[in-house]
Amino acid sequence: MAAAAVFVGAAGFFLSFGNTIWLTLVQELVPTHIMGRVFSLDTVISQGLIPVSIAAAGGMVALAGAGPTLAIGGIVSAATTAFALTRPGALDPDRSPPPSATDRAGFVH
């Protein structure tokens, strides 16, 4: 039980860094006239998927057990993070995309 408490505390501590970076990037990169919409969409998607993930995890635990469910969750999480980090500009958001990848409004395709 103590190990679980330490792990949850560490996860919360490190998530605070990720959230700070995410919120800063959104505020720097999103035009101010649509920032409210972007934050609303971010919140609705993030919070709205919580019940879906709980239901899916419950079904997976019933079918495969807790160990395989945690392993699959970790693999999916790691793969999603690795994919996101390989996108252009993910590690250097100040670098502009090539002109051919941007339309007149400044949106990347």
HUMOSUL-V105193 format. One record per helix or strand of 3 or more residues. SS is the DSSP state (alpha for helix, beta for strand). FROM is the first residue (numbers start at 1). TO is the last residue. If there is no record, write none. Layout:
# HUMOSUL-V105193
ss: [SS	SS]
from: [FROM	FROM]
to: [TO	TO]
This chain:
# HUMOSUL-V105193
ss: [alpha	alpha	alpha	alpha]
from: [2	32	66	99]
to: [29	64	85	101]
